[in-house]
Amino acid sequence: MRVSALVLAFLPLIVFSALLALAVERPRRPPKILTAGSLVLFSLLTVLGFSLGHDGRSWLATWGAPGVGIVLGLVVLALIPVIPFTEQFARQSVPSKEWHSPTFRRINRVLSTG
């Protein structure tokens, strides 16, 4: 087996481990819902990629990317009535006194649906 093939085979595990280490070492804020959902989804895909047989991996290679787009899109849509996903990112640059204003909430709902 070539070294590059071996590294590519373990790349998802390496990336997942690095992200997990960052999450453990730097928990300054609660994780953003979209970020946490992505981490869970990609972790699941990594486990499936290593545990499925050849036919399953072939199916996953074909349908994994569209599936990720659909799942994350559904998460974004489901969050709109509760907390639009853009709101968590916008709070980093907007003063906290503005977070509950109708304008701030409306802008983030529009951005999340657009």
Secondary structure, 3 states (H helix, E strand, C coil): CCHHHHHHHHHHHHHHHHHHHHHHHCCCCCCCHHHHHHHHHHHHHHHHHHHCCHHHHHHHHHHHHHHHHHHHHHHHHHHCCCCCHHHHHHCCCCCHHHCCCHHHHHHHHHHHHC
